[in-house]
Amino acid sequence: EQLREIAQQNGISYQPEISLALQRVIQRSALHVQSSGKRNIQAINLLVSIFSEKQSNAAYFLNKHGITRL
């Protein structure tokens, strides 16, 4: 709900729904960042977390183009 409010305040009238898979990726990234003693999630944290989603189209296409978790 907060995302919708922020979007409306910035002139964005449509906010896509966040899927359960994306919620897991963000949560996994946040846990990793917290456990490493850092405060902010960066793009690399999200990218690494995508690879844990085995049924993810994003992970499939990354792998297809030779991009691995390591």
All heavy atoms as TSV, in Angstrom:
chain	resi	resn	atom	element	x	y	z
A	1	GLU	N	N	0.821	-1.195	0.000
A	1	GLU	CA	C	0.000	0.000	0.000
A	1	GLU	C	C	0.868	1.264	0.000
A	1	GLU	O	O	0.534	2.248	-0.641
A	1	GLU	CB	C	-0.942	-0.021	1.206
A	1	GLU	CG	C	-2.024	1.013	1.144
A	1	GLU	CD	C	-2.933	0.898	-0.060
A	1	GLU	OE1	O	-3.243	-0.227	-0.494
A	1	GLU	OE2	O	-3.300	1.963	-0.594
A	2	GLN	N	N	1.992	1.204	0.723
A	2	GLN	CA	C	2.891	2.364	0.768
A	2	GLN	C	C	3.468	2.664	-0.611
A	2	GLN	O	O	3.642	3.830	-0.967
A	2	GLN	CB	C	4.020	2.125	1.760
A	2	GLN	CG	C	3.572	2.147	3.195
A	2	GLN	CD	C	4.710	1.824	4.153
A	2	GLN	OE1	O	5.663	1.152	3.779
A	2	GLN	NE2	N	4.599	2.291	5.373
A	3	LEU	N	N	3.768	1.609	-1.377
A	3	LEU	CA	C	4.291	1.827	-2.729
A	3	LEU	C	C	3.290	2.571	-3.596
A	3	LEU	O	O	3.653	3.443	-4.378
A	3	LEU	CB	C	4.656	0.493	-3.381
A	3	LEU	CG	C	5.912	-0.193	-2.868
A	3	LEU	CD1	C	6.083	-1.553	-3.530
A	3	LEU	CD2	C	7.131	0.664	-3.099
A	4	ARG	N	N	2.020	2.213	-3.462
A	4	ARG	CA	C	0.976	2.894	-4.234
A	4	ARG	C	C	0.910	4.380	-3.873
A	4	ARG	O	O	0.779	5.236	-4.748
A	4	ARG	CB	C	-0.377	2.246	-3.995
A	4	ARG	CG	C	-0.511	0.876	-4.576
A	4	ARG	CD	C	-1.921	0.337	-4.303
A	4	ARG	NE	N	-1.975	-1.090	-4.419
A	4	ARG	CZ	C	-2.062	-1.757	-5.566
A	4	ARG	NH1	N	-2.074	-1.102	-6.693
A	4	ARG	NH2	N	-2.107	-3.064	-5.575
A	5	GLU	N	N	0.992	4.682	-2.581
A	5	GLU	CA	C	0.947	6.074	-2.134
A	5	GLU	C	C	2.137	6.862	-2.662
A	5	GLU	O	O	1.989	7.985	-3.145
A	5	GLU	CB	C	0.898	6.135	-0.610
A	5	GLU	CG	C	-0.417	5.664	-0.022
A	5	GLU	CD	C	-0.411	5.668	1.494
A	5	GLU	OE1	O	0.311	6.506	2.085
A	5	GLU	OE2	O	-1.114	4.829	2.075
A	6	ILE	N	N	3.320	6.267	-2.571
A	6	ILE	CA	C	4.529	6.937	-3.072
A	6	ILE	C	C	4.416	7.157	-4.574
A	6	ILE	O	O	4.764	8.225	-5.082
A	6	ILE	CB	C	5.783	6.120	-2.721
A	6	ILE	CG1	C	6.009	6.133	-1.209
A	6	ILE	CG2	C	7.017	6.669	-3.450
A	6	ILE	CD1	C	7.056	5.146	-0.740
A	7	ALA	N	N	3.931	6.156	-5.284
A	7	ALA	CA	C	3.772	6.281	-6.731
A	7	ALA	C	C	2.812	7.414	-7.070
A	7	ALA	O	O	3.105	8.244	-7.942
A	7	ALA	CB	C	3.271	4.968	-7.319
A	8	GLN	N	N	1.686	7.485	-6.387
A	8	GLN	CA	C	0.714	8.543	-6.658
A	8	GLN	C	C	1.281	9.915	-6.354
A	8	GLN	O	O	1.046	10.871	-7.092
A	8	GLN	CB	C	-0.564	8.315	-5.856
A	8	GLN	CG	C	-1.459	7.278	-6.472
A	8	GLN	CD	C	-2.801	7.185	-5.753
A	8	GLN	OE1	O	-2.897	7.516	-4.574
A	8	GLN	NE2	N	-3.807	6.733	-6.461
A	9	GLN	N	N	2.052	10.027	-5.297
A	9	GLN	CA	C	2.671	11.312	-4.941
A	9	GLN	C	C	3.655	11.766	-6.007
A	9	GLN	O	O	3.923	12.954	-6.143
A	9	GLN	CB	C	3.383	11.207	-3.595
A	9	GLN	CG	C	2.450	11.040	-2.427
A	9	GLN	CD	C	3.185	10.689	-1.140
A	9	GLN	OE1	O	4.410	10.577	-1.115
A	9	GLN	NE2	N	2.427	10.512	-0.070
A	10	ASN	N	N	4.193	10.816	-6.778
A	10	ASN	CA	C	5.166	11.142	-7.818
A	10	ASN	C	C	4.563	11.103	-9.215
A	10	ASN	O	O	5.278	11.010	-10.204
A	10	ASN	CB	C	6.356	10.180	-7.722
A	10	ASN	CG	C	7.193	10.468	-6.495
A	10	ASN	OD1	O	7.882	11.479	-6.449
A	10	ASN	ND2	N	7.105	9.618	-5.488
A	11	GLY	N	N	3.235	11.142	-9.275
A	11	GLY	CA	C	2.561	11.226	-10.557
A	11	GLY	C	C	2.427	9.916	-11.300
A	11	GLY	O	O	2.122	9.895	-12.481
A	12	ILE	N	N	2.665	8.804	-10.626
A	12	ILE	CA	C	2.529	7.495	-11.256
A	12	ILE	C	C	1.167	6.941	-10.871
A	12	ILE	O	O	0.882	6.731	-9.692
A	12	ILE	CB	C	3.652	6.539	-10.807
A	12	ILE	CG1	C	5.009	7.123	-11.173
A	12	ILE	CG2	C	3.454	5.150	-11.412
A	12	ILE	CD1	C	6.187	6.394	-10.557
A	13	SER	N	N	0.323	6.708	-11.864
A	13	SER	CA	C	-1.041	6.290	-11.558
A	13	SER	C	C	-1.191	4.772	-11.498
A	13	SER	O	O	-2.199	4.280	-11.036
A	13	SER	CB	C	-2.009	6.850	-12.601
A	13	SER	OG	O	-1.652	6.385	-13.889
A	14	TYR	N	N	-0.198	4.029	-11.953
A	14	TYR	CA	C	-0.300	2.571	-11.941
A	14	TYR	C	C	0.939	1.989	-11.299
A	14	TYR	O	O	2.052	2.354	-11.639
A	14	TYR	CB	C	-0.437	2.014	-13.353
A	14	TYR	CG	C	-0.348	0.510	-13.401
A	14	TYR	CD1	C	-1.411	-0.272	-12.955
A	14	TYR	CD2	C	0.791	-0.127	-13.843
A	14	TYR	CE1	C	-1.337	-1.650	-12.970
A	14	TYR	CE2	C	0.877	-1.504	-13.856
A	14	TYR	CZ	C	-0.199	-2.260	-13.427
A	14	TYR	OH	O	-0.108	-3.627	-13.431
A	15	GLN	N	N	0.738	1.091	-10.374
A	15	GLN	CA	C	1.851	0.404	-9.723
A	15	GLN	C	C	1.626	-1.097	-9.888
A	15	GLN	O	O	0.629	-1.625	-9.400
A	15	GLN	CB	C	1.905	0.763	-8.234
A	15	GLN	CG	C	2.991	0.058	-7.475
A	15	GLN	CD	C	4.387	0.492	-7.897
A	15	GLN	OE1	O	4.607	1.640	-8.242
A	15	GLN	NE2	N	5.306	-0.417	-7.889
A	16	PRO	N	N	2.499	-1.783	-10.593
A	16	PRO	CA	C	2.326	-3.231	-10.763
A	16	PRO	C	C	2.336	-3.951	-9.420
A	16	PRO	O	O	2.965	-3.489	-8.464
A	16	PRO	CB	C	3.534	-3.660	-11.597
A	16	PRO	CG	C	4.218	-2.426	-12.019
A	16	PRO	CD	C	3.696	-1.292	-11.209
A	17	GLU	N	N	1.635	-5.053	-9.372
A	17	GLU	CA	C	1.617	-5.865	-8.163
A	17	GLU	C	C	2.961	-6.565	-8.009
A	17	GLU	O	O	3.590	-6.963	-8.984
A	17	GLU	CB	C	0.512	-6.922	-8.255
A	17	GLU	CG	C	-0.891	-6.339	-8.284
A	17	GLU	CD	C	-1.258	-5.620	-7.000
A	17	GLU	OE1	O	-0.892	-6.100	-5.916
A	17	GLU	OE2	O	-1.913	-4.571	-7.105
A	18	ILE	N	N	3.399	-6.710	-6.781
A	18	ILE	CA	C	4.640	-7.422	-6.496
A	18	ILE	C	C	4.299	-8.890	-6.282
A	18	ILE	O	O	3.483	-9.218	-5.418
A	18	ILE	CB	C	5.347	-6.825	-5.265
A	18	ILE	CG1	C	5.756	-5.380	-5.555
A	18	ILE	CG2	C	6.540	-7.667	-4.860
A	18	ILE	CD1	C	6.394	-4.674	-4.389
A	19	SER	N	N	4.907	-9.751	-7.077
A	19	SER	CA	C	4.628	-11.187	-6.984
A	19	SER	C	C	5.236	-11.779	-5.718
A	19	SER	O	O	6.119	-11.183	-5.088
A	19	SER	CB	C	5.191	-11.912	-8.204
A	19	SER	OG	O	6.610	-11.873	-8.166
A	20	LEU	N	N	4.780	-12.965	-5.363
A	20	LEU	CA	C	5.338	-13.655	-4.208
A	20	LEU	C	C	6.818	-13.949	-4.419
A	20	LEU	O	O	7.619	-13.861	-3.487
A	20	LEU	CB	C	4.574	-14.948	-3.936
A	20	LEU	CG	C	3.145	-14.771	-3.437
A	20	LEU	CD1	C	2.464	-16.132	-3.295
A	20	LEU	CD2	C	3.121	-14.028	-2.126
A	21	ALA	N	N	7.187	-14.291	-5.647
A	21	ALA	CA	C	8.596	-14.578	-5.953
A	21	ALA	C	C	9.454	-13.330	-5.732
A	21	ALA	O	O	10.547	-13.417	-5.157
A	21	ALA	CB	C	8.739	-15.085	-7.379
A	22	LEU	N	N	8.967	-12.178	-6.170
A	22	LEU	CA	C	9.727	-10.938	-5.974
A	22	LEU	C	C	9.810	-10.596	-4.486
A	22	LEU	O	O	10.857	-10.149	-4.010
A	22	LEU	CB	C	9.113	-9.781	-6.755
A	22	LEU	CG	C	9.826	-8.437	-6.620
A	22	LEU	CD1	C	11.304	-8.548	-6.978
A	22	LEU	CD2	C	9.146	-7.384	-7.466
A	23	GLN	N	N	8.752	-10.840	-3.751
A	23	GLN	CA	C	8.784	-10.618	-2.310
A	23	GLN	C	C	9.864	-11.490	-1.656
A	23	GLN	O	O	10.598	-11.020	-0.788
A	23	GLN	CB	C	7.429	-10.928	-1.688
A	23	GLN	CG	C	6.367	-9.903	-2.003
A	23	GLN	CD	C	5.017	-10.276	-1.421
A	23	GLN	OE1	O	4.926	-11.043	-0.469
A	23	GLN	NE2	N	3.965	-9.730	-2.000
A	24	ARG	N	N	9.958	-12.753	-2.110
A	24	ARG	CA	C	10.981	-13.647	-1.561
A	24	ARG	C	C	12.383	-13.153	-1.900
A	24	ARG	O	O	13.291	-13.195	-1.070
A	24	ARG	CB	C	10.787	-15.077	-2.078
A	24	ARG	CG	C	9.627	-15.804	-1.460
A	24	ARG	CD	C	9.643	-17.273	-1.811
A	24	ARG	NE	N	9.602	-17.548	-3.234
A	24	ARG	CZ	C	8.485	-17.752	-3.941
A	24	ARG	NH1	N	7.307	-17.713	-3.349
A	24	ARG	NH2	N	8.559	-18.007	-5.229
A	25	VAL	N	N	12.569	-12.684	-3.135
A	25	VAL	CA	C	13.883	-12.169	-3.556
A	25	VAL	C	C	14.286	-10.976	-2.692
A	25	VAL	O	O	15.413	-10.904	-2.207
A	25	VAL	CB	C	13.865	-11.792	-5.059
A	25	VAL	CG1	C	15.077	-10.943	-5.440
A	25	VAL	CG2	C	13.813	-13.044	-5.923
A	26	ILE	N	N	13.358	-10.065	-2.481
A	26	ILE	CA	C	13.660	-8.883	-1.671
A	26	ILE	C	C	13.939	-9.286	-0.222
A	26	ILE	O	O	14.899	-8.799	0.393
A	26	ILE	CB	C	12.502	-7.861	-1.758
A	26	ILE	CG1	C	12.412	-7.309	-3.184
A	26	ILE	CG2	C	12.701	-6.739	-0.740
A	26	ILE	CD1	C	11.162	-6.493	-3.451
A	27	GLN	N	N	13.123	-10.187	0.304
A	27	GLN	CA	C	13.313	-10.627	1.691
A	27	GLN	C	C	14.645	-11.348	1.860
A	27	GLN	O	O	15.382	-11.109	2.818
A	27	GLN	CB	C	12.161	-11.540	2.101
A	27	GLN	CG	C	12.181	-11.923	3.561
A	27	GLN	CD	C	10.946	-12.720	3.946
A	27	GLN	OE1	O	10.471	-13.550	3.180
A	27	GLN	NE2	N	10.439	-12.459	5.133
A	28	ARG	N	N	14.987	-12.219	0.911
A	28	ARG	CA	C	16.254	-12.945	0.960
A	28	ARG	C	C	17.422	-11.962	0.894
A	28	ARG	O	O	18.412	-12.105	1.618
A	28	ARG	CB	C	16.318	-13.934	-0.207
A	28	ARG	CG	C	17.335	-15.020	-0.068
A	28	ARG	CD	C	17.271	-16.018	-1.209
A	28	ARG	NE	N	15.988	-16.699	-1.277
A	28	ARG	CZ	C	15.116	-16.595	-2.289
A	28	ARG	NH1	N	15.384	-15.844	-3.336
A	28	ARG	NH2	N	13.974	-17.241	-2.272
A	29	SER	N	N	17.305	-10.956	0.052
A	29	SER	CA	C	18.349	-9.931	-0.065
A	29	SER	C	C	18.499	-9.162	1.238
A	29	SER	O	O	19.617	-8.905	1.692
A	29	SER	CB	C	18.016	-8.953	-1.188
A	29	SER	OG	O	18.006	-9.604	-2.427
A	30	ALA	N	N	17.381	-8.804	1.844
A	30	ALA	CA	C	17.415	-8.050	3.102
A	30	ALA	C	C	18.070	-8.866	4.209
A	30	ALA	O	O	18.893	-8.340	4.970
A	30	ALA	CB	C	16.001	-7.646	3.506
A	31	LEU	N	N	17.749	-10.140	4.285
A	31	LEU	CA	C	18.353	-10.997	5.306
A	31	LEU	C	C	19.858	-11.121	5.103
A	31	LEU	O	O	20.634	-11.079	6.054
A	31	LEU	CB	C	17.703	-12.383	5.296
A	31	LEU	CG	C	16.263	-12.438	5.804
A	31	LEU	CD1	C	15.663	-13.815	5.559
A	31	LEU	CD2	C	16.195	-12.061	7.267
A	32	HIS	N	N	20.269	-11.258	3.848
A	32	HIS	CA	C	21.692	-11.362	3.539
A	32	HIS	C	C	22.423	-10.078	3.917
A	32	HIS	O	O	23.509	-10.112	4.513
A	32	HIS	CB	C	21.889	-11.678	2.062
A	32	HIS	CG	C	23.320	-11.875	1.698
A	32	HIS	ND1	N	24.097	-10.853	1.211
A	32	HIS	CD2	C	24.120	-12.955	1.769
A	32	HIS	CE1	C	25.322	-11.299	0.997
A	32	HIS	NE2	N	25.365	-12.568	1.325
A	33	VAL	N	N	21.835	-8.953	3.574
A	33	VAL	CA	C	22.454	-7.662	3.886
A	33	VAL	C	C	22.556	-7.479	5.400
A	33	VAL	O	O	23.607	-7.067	5.916
A	33	VAL	CB	C	21.661	-6.511	3.224
A	33	VAL	CG1	C	22.077	-5.160	3.780
A	33	VAL	CG2	C	21.856	-6.538	1.711
A	34	GLN	N	N	21.487	-7.793	6.117
A	34	GLN	CA	C	21.508	-7.658	7.575
A	34	GLN	C	C	22.554	-8.565	8.204
A	34	GLN	O	O	23.280	-8.150	9.116
A	34	GLN	CB	C	20.139	-7.991	8.161
A	34	GLN	CG	C	19.115	-6.912	7.939
A	34	GLN	CD	C	17.748	-7.317	8.470
A	34	GLN	OE1	O	17.482	-8.479	8.732
A	34	GLN	NE2	N	16.880	-6.329	8.621
A	35	SER	N	N	22.646	-9.795	7.720
A	35	SER	CA	C	23.606	-10.735	8.311
A	35	SER	C	C	25.048	-10.342	8.035
A	35	SER	O	O	25.951	-10.739	8.768
A	35	SER	CB	C	23.340	-12.160	7.811
A	35	SER	OG	O	23.657	-12.275	6.440
A	36	SER	N	N	25.266	-9.555	6.990
A	36	SER	CA	C	26.626	-9.105	6.695
A	36	SER	C	C	26.953	-7.778	7.385
A	36	SER	O	O	28.037	-7.223	7.193
A	36	SER	CB	C	26.829	-8.982	5.180
A	36	SER	OG	O	26.034	-7.932	4.655
A	37	GLY	N	N	25.998	-7.261	8.155
A	37	GLY	CA	C	26.238	-6.042	8.906
A	37	GLY	C	C	26.069	-4.763	8.115
A	37	GLY	O	O	26.431	-3.689	8.591
A	38	LYS	N	N	25.529	-4.853	6.926
A	38	LYS	CA	C	25.318	-3.662	6.104
A	38	LYS	C	C	23.896	-3.138	6.313
A	38	LYS	O	O	23.073	-3.792	6.930
A	38	LYS	CB	C	25.595	-3.975	4.642
A	38	LYS	CG	C	27.054	-4.371	4.431
A	38	LYS	CD	C	27.356	-4.617	3.005
A	38	LYS	CE	C	28.829	-5.032	2.885
A	38	LYS	NZ	N	29.178	-5.429	1.547
A	39	ARG	N	N	23.616	-1.977	5.744
A	39	ARG	CA	C	22.317	-1.348	5.990
A	39	ARG	C	C	21.443	-1.247	4.750
A	39	ARG	O	O	20.232	-1.088	4.874
A	39	ARG	CB	C	22.534	0.044	6.560
A	39	ARG	CG	C	23.286	0.003	7.891
A	39	ARG	CD	C	23.402	1.340	8.484
A	39	ARG	NE	N	22.079	1.748	8.953
A	39	ARG	CZ	C	21.786	2.945	9.375
A	39	ARG	NH1	N	22.705	3.872	9.394
A	39	ARG	NH2	N	20.579	3.243	9.794
A	40	ASN	N	N	22.018	-1.288	3.558
A	40	ASN	CA	C	21.250	-1.055	2.339
A	40	ASN	C	C	21.330	-2.230	1.384
A	40	ASN	O	O	22.405	-2.811	1.191
A	40	ASN	CB	C	21.762	0.204	1.628
A	40	ASN	CG	C	21.596	1.445	2.466
A	40	ASN	OD1	O	20.548	1.651	3.070
A	40	ASN	ND2	N	22.616	2.275	2.511
A	41	ILE	N	N	20.208	-2.515	0.763
A	41	ILE	CA	C	20.174	-3.530	-0.295
A	41	ILE	C	C	20.644	-2.869	-1.585
A	41	ILE	O	O	20.160	-1.801	-1.954
A	41	ILE	CB	C	18.752	-4.085	-0.485
A	41	ILE	CG1	C	18.271	-4.782	0.782
A	41	ILE	CG2	C	18.697	-5.036	-1.673
A	41	ILE	CD1	C	16.818	-5.209	0.737
A	42	GLN	N	N	21.582	-3.517	-2.255
A	42	GLN	CA	C	22.060	-3.018	-3.543
A	42	GLN	C	C	21.596	-3.970	-4.642
A	42	GLN	O	O	21.161	-5.094	-4.377
A	42	GLN	CB	C	23.574	-2.901	-3.524
A	42	GLN	CG	C	24.059	-1.887	-2.506
A	42	GLN	CD	C	25.558	-1.711	-2.544
A	42	GLN	OE1	O	26.272	-2.373	-3.288
A	42	GLN	NE2	N	26.050	-0.798	-1.727
A	43	ALA	N	N	21.724	-3.521	-5.862
A	43	ALA	CA	C	21.271	-4.315	-7.008
A	43	ALA	C	C	21.928	-5.692	-7.035
A	43	ALA	O	O	21.273	-6.684	-7.358
A	43	ALA	CB	C	21.547	-3.563	-8.308
A	44	ILE	N	N	23.181	-5.776	-6.676
A	44	ILE	CA	C	23.883	-7.061	-6.700
A	44	ILE	C	C	23.246	-8.046	-5.730
A	44	ILE	O	O	23.163	-9.245	-6.011
A	44	ILE	CB	C	25.401	-6.893	-6.439
A	44	ILE	CG1	C	26.147	-8.195	-6.697
A	44	ILE	CG2	C	25.666	-6.401	-5.039
A	44	ILE	CD1	C	26.183	-8.596	-8.137
A	45	ASN	N	N	22.757	-7.562	-4.590
A	45	ASN	CA	C	22.088	-8.433	-3.630
A	45	ASN	C	C	20.817	-9.027	-4.224
A	45	ASN	O	O	20.530	-10.213	-4.048
A	45	ASN	CB	C	21.739	-7.673	-2.347
A	45	ASN	CG	C	22.935	-7.020	-1.708
A	45	ASN	OD1	O	22.988	-5.792	-1.606
A	45	ASN	ND2	N	23.916	-7.802	-1.283
A	46	LEU	N	N	20.067	-8.203	-4.942
A	46	LEU	CA	C	18.848	-8.688	-5.592
A	46	LEU	C	C	19.184	-9.684	-6.696
A	46	LEU	O	O	18.533	-10.724	-6.827
A	46	LEU	CB	C	18.048	-7.511	-6.161
A	46	LEU	CG	C	17.495	-6.538	-5.125
A	46	LEU	CD1	C	16.975	-5.285	-5.810
A	46	LEU	CD2	C	16.411	-7.192	-4.293
A	47	LEU	N	N	20.211	-9.374	-7.471
A	47	LEU	CA	C	20.613	-10.256	-8.566
A	47	LEU	C	C	20.996	-11.634	-8.041
A	47	LEU	O	O	20.548	-12.656	-8.569
A	47	LEU	CB	C	21.775	-9.632	-9.342
A	47	LEU	CG	C	22.260	-10.395	-10.566
A	47	LEU	CD1	C	21.149	-10.497	-11.603
A	47	LEU	CD2	C	23.474	-9.707	-11.155
A	48	VAL	N	N	21.787	-11.679	-6.988
A	48	VAL	CA	C	22.201	-12.957	-6.405
A	48	VAL	C	C	20.984	-13.718	-5.884
A	48	VAL	O	O	20.869	-14.930	-6.062
A	48	VAL	CB	C	23.251	-12.736	-5.295
A	48	VAL	CG1	C	23.486	-14.006	-4.501
A	48	VAL	CG2	C	24.558	-12.238	-5.899
A	49	SER	N	N	20.046	-13.008	-5.280
A	49	SER	CA	C	18.853	-13.654	-4.732
A	49	SER	C	C	17.940	-14.222	-5.810
A	49	SER	O	O	17.228	-15.192	-5.566
A	49	SER	CB	C	18.075	-12.662	-3.868
A	49	SER	OG	O	18.817	-12.325	-2.727
A	50	ILE	N	N	17.966	-13.646	-6.988
A	50	ILE	CA	C	17.133	-14.151	-8.087
A	50	ILE	C	C	17.490	-15.603	-8.398
A	50	ILE	O	O	16.621	-16.411	-8.713
A	50	ILE	CB	C	17.285	-13.270	-9.345
A	50	ILE	CG1	C	16.562	-11.944	-9.135
A	50	ILE	CG2	C	16.769	-13.971	-10.592
A	50	ILE	CD1	C	16.814	-10.918	-10.227
A	51	PHE	N	N	18.753	-15.963	-8.283
A	51	PHE	CA	C	19.183	-17.310	-8.624
A	51	PHE	C	C	18.620	-18.376	-7.684
A	51	PHE	O	O	18.629	-19.553	-8.014
A	51	PHE	CB	C	20.707	-17.393	-8.687
A	51	PHE	CG	C	21.272	-16.741	-9.908
A	51	PHE	CD1	C	21.804	-15.464	-9.847
A	51	PHE	CD2	C	21.250	-17.390	-11.135
A	51	PHE	CE1	C	22.313	-14.854	-10.976
A	51	PHE	CE2	C	21.754	-16.793	-12.273
A	51	PHE	CZ	C	22.286	-15.517	-12.195
A	52	SER	N	N	18.110	-17.972	-6.537
A	52	SER	CA	C	17.479	-18.933	-5.628
A	52	SER	C	C	16.055	-19.275	-6.040
A	52	SER	O	O	15.474	-20.225	-5.531
A	52	SER	CB	C	17.471	-18.371	-4.203
A	52	SER	OG	O	18.785	-18.219	-3.743
A	53	GLU	N	N	15.497	-18.494	-6.950
A	53	GLU	CA	C	14.150	-18.747	-7.454
A	53	GLU	C	C	14.258	-19.672	-8.669
A	53	GLU	O	O	14.466	-19.225	-9.787
A	53	GLU	CB	C	13.462	-17.429	-7.846
A	53	GLU	CG	C	13.082	-16.562	-6.690
A	53	GLU	CD	C	12.030	-17.180	-5.796
A	53	GLU	OE1	O	11.057	-17.771	-6.311
A	53	GLU	OE2	O	12.189	-17.094	-4.571
A	54	LYS	N	N	14.125	-20.953	-8.429
A	54	LYS	CA	C	14.359	-21.946	-9.487
A	54	LYS	C	C	13.369	-21.846	-10.644
A	54	LYS	O	O	13.705	-22.148	-11.776
A	54	LYS	CB	C	14.310	-23.360	-8.891
A	54	LYS	CG	C	15.347	-23.584	-7.808
A	54	LYS	CD	C	16.741	-23.344	-8.322
A	54	LYS	CE	C	17.761	-23.548	-7.215
A	54	LYS	NZ	N	19.048	-23.029	-7.529
A	55	GLN	N	N	12.153	-21.419	-10.391
A	55	GLN	CA	C	11.137	-21.314	-11.444
A	55	GLN	C	C	11.065	-19.910	-12.051
A	55	GLN	O	O	10.112	-19.571	-12.728
A	55	GLN	CB	C	9.769	-21.704	-10.875
A	55	GLN	CG	C	9.693	-23.107	-10.334
A	55	GLN	CD	C	9.942	-24.151	-11.409
A	55	GLN	OE1	O	9.462	-24.028	-12.536
A	55	GLN	NE2	N	10.707	-25.180	-11.082
A	56	SER	N	N	12.084	-19.114	-11.817
A	56	SER	CA	C	12.095	-17.718	-12.248
A	56	SER	C	C	12.505	-17.580	-13.711
A	56	SER	O	O	13.517	-18.136	-14.142
A	56	SER	CB	C	13.072	-16.945	-11.369
A	56	SER	OG	O	13.363	-15.690	-11.932
A	57	ASN	N	N	11.723	-16.806	-14.453
A	57	ASN	CA	C	12.112	-16.488	-15.829
A	57	ASN	C	C	13.398	-15.674	-15.835
A	57	ASN	O	O	14.242	-15.838	-16.715
A	57	ASN	CB	C	11.009	-15.707	-16.541
A	57	ASN	CG	C	9.843	-16.577	-16.921
A	57	ASN	OD1	O	9.992	-17.770	-17.148
A	57	ASN	ND2	N	8.659	-15.984	-16.978
A	58	ALA	N	N	13.545	-14.806	-14.855
A	58	ALA	CA	C	14.761	-13.982	-14.776
A	58	ALA	C	C	15.996	-14.863	-14.618
A	58	ALA	O	O	16.994	-14.673	-15.326
A	58	ALA	CB	C	14.649	-13.000	-13.617
A	59	ALA	N	N	15.938	-15.837	-13.713
A	59	ALA	CA	C	17.074	-16.739	-13.509
A	59	ALA	C	C	17.337	-17.566	-14.761
A	59	ALA	O	O	18.493	-17.786	-15.141
A	59	ALA	CB	C	16.827	-17.648	-12.313
A	60	TYR	N	N	16.278	-18.003	-15.411
A	60	TYR	CA	C	16.425	-18.781	-16.642
A	60	TYR	C	C	17.180	-17.986	-17.697
A	60	TYR	O	O	18.137	-18.480	-18.303
A	60	TYR	CB	C	15.042	-19.190	-17.168
A	60	TYR	CG	C	15.086	-19.740	-18.565
A	60	TYR	CD1	C	15.486	-21.056	-18.796
A	60	TYR	CD2	C	14.752	-18.954	-19.656
A	60	TYR	CE1	C	15.548	-21.568	-20.083
A	60	TYR	CE2	C	14.807	-19.453	-20.942
A	60	TYR	CZ	C	15.209	-20.764	-21.160
A	60	TYR	OH	O	15.272	-21.255	-22.436
A	61	PHE	N	N	16.761	-16.745	-17.937
A	61	PHE	CA	C	17.400	-15.947	-18.981
A	61	PHE	C	C	18.819	-15.532	-18.603
A	61	PHE	O	O	19.693	-15.455	-19.463
A	61	PHE	CB	C	16.548	-14.724	-19.334
A	61	PHE	CG	C	15.356	-15.078	-20.170
A	61	PHE	CD1	C	14.083	-15.014	-19.640
A	61	PHE	CD2	C	15.510	-15.513	-21.467
A	61	PHE	CE1	C	12.974	-15.355	-20.401
A	61	PHE	CE2	C	14.423	-15.853	-22.252
A	61	PHE	CZ	C	13.149	-15.785	-21.707
A	62	LEU	N	N	19.062	-15.276	-17.329
A	62	LEU	CA	C	20.433	-14.984	-16.906
A	62	LEU	C	C	21.338	-16.174	-17.178
A	62	LEU	O	O	22.429	-16.024	-17.746
A	62	LEU	CB	C	20.462	-14.617	-15.426
A	62	LEU	CG	C	19.851	-13.263	-15.059
A	62	LEU	CD1	C	19.673	-13.144	-13.554
A	62	LEU	CD2	C	20.697	-12.124	-15.596
A	63	ASN	N	N	20.885	-17.367	-16.787
A	63	ASN	CA	C	21.662	-18.572	-17.036
A	63	ASN	C	C	21.860	-18.832	-18.530
A	63	ASN	O	O	22.939	-19.213	-18.973
A	63	ASN	CB	C	20.998	-19.794	-16.382
A	63	ASN	CG	C	21.258	-19.852	-14.901
A	63	ASN	OD1	O	22.372	-19.622	-14.460
A	63	ASN	ND2	N	20.233	-20.154	-14.145
A	64	LYS	N	N	20.793	-18.603	-19.292
A	64	LYS	CA	C	20.855	-18.828	-20.745
A	64	LYS	C	C	21.919	-17.955	-21.394
A	64	LYS	O	O	22.542	-18.346	-22.366
A	64	LYS	CB	C	19.484	-18.527	-21.358
A	64	LYS	CG	C	19.403	-18.831	-22.822
A	64	LYS	CD	C	18.000	-18.615	-23.346
A	64	LYS	CE	C	17.976	-18.883	-24.844
A	64	LYS	NZ	N	16.649	-18.709	-25.405
A	65	HIS	N	N	22.149	-16.777	-20.840
A	65	HIS	CA	C	23.157	-15.864	-21.380
A	65	HIS	C	C	24.494	-15.985	-20.672
A	65	HIS	O	O	25.357	-15.102	-20.790
A	65	HIS	CB	C	22.637	-14.431	-21.331
A	65	HIS	CG	C	21.516	-14.187	-22.294
A	65	HIS	ND1	N	21.711	-14.033	-23.637
A	65	HIS	CD2	C	20.179	-14.141	-22.098
A	65	HIS	CE1	C	20.541	-13.872	-24.246
A	65	HIS	NE2	N	19.601	-13.933	-23.320
A	66	GLY	N	N	24.665	-17.070	-19.925
A	66	GLY	CA	C	25.962	-17.355	-19.317
A	66	GLY	C	C	26.251	-16.606	-18.022
A	66	GLY	O	O	27.386	-16.593	-17.560
A	67	ILE	N	N	25.229	-16.001	-17.455
A	67	ILE	CA	C	25.423	-15.284	-16.202
A	67	ILE	C	C	25.060	-16.226	-15.064
A	67	ILE	O	O	23.959	-16.750	-15.019
A	67	ILE	CB	C	24.549	-14.013	-16.149
A	67	ILE	CG1	C	24.918	-13.092	-17.311
A	67	ILE	CG2	C	24.701	-13.299	-14.806
A	67	ILE	CD1	C	23.981	-11.938	-17.527
A	68	THR	N	N	26.006	-16.438	-14.175
A	68	THR	CA	C	25.784	-17.360	-13.065
A	68	THR	C	C	25.803	-16.587	-11.751
A	68	THR	O	O	26.217	-15.429	-11.712
A	68	THR	CB	C	26.854	-18.452	-13.020
A	68	THR	OG1	O	28.119	-17.840	-12.748
A	68	THR	CG2	C	26.919	-19.226	-14.321
A	69	ARG	N	N	25.422	-17.265	-10.703
A	69	ARG	CA	C	25.404	-16.646	-9.380
A	69	ARG	C	C	26.806	-16.226	-8.951
A	69	ARG	O	O	27.007	-15.224	-8.299
A	69	ARG	CB	C	24.811	-17.624	-8.357
A	69	ARG	CG	C	24.676	-17.046	-6.986
A	69	ARG	CD	C	23.951	-18.023	-6.070
A	69	ARG	NE	N	23.770	-17.419	-4.762
A	69	ARG	CZ	C	24.583	-17.613	-3.736
A	69	ARG	NH1	N	25.619	-18.417	-3.870
A	69	ARG	NH2	N	24.359	-17.032	-2.595
A	70	LEU	N	N	27.782	-17.017	-9.320
A	70	LEU	CA	C	29.159	-16.704	-8.923
A	70	LEU	C	C	29.782	-15.689	-9.848
A	70	LEU	O	O	30.697	-14.998	-9.544
A	70	LEU	CB	C	29.996	-17.990	-8.883
A	70	LEU	CG	C	29.483	-19.049	-7.912
A	70	LEU	CD1	C	30.334	-20.317	-8.026
A	70	LEU	CD2	C	29.515	-18.516	-6.486
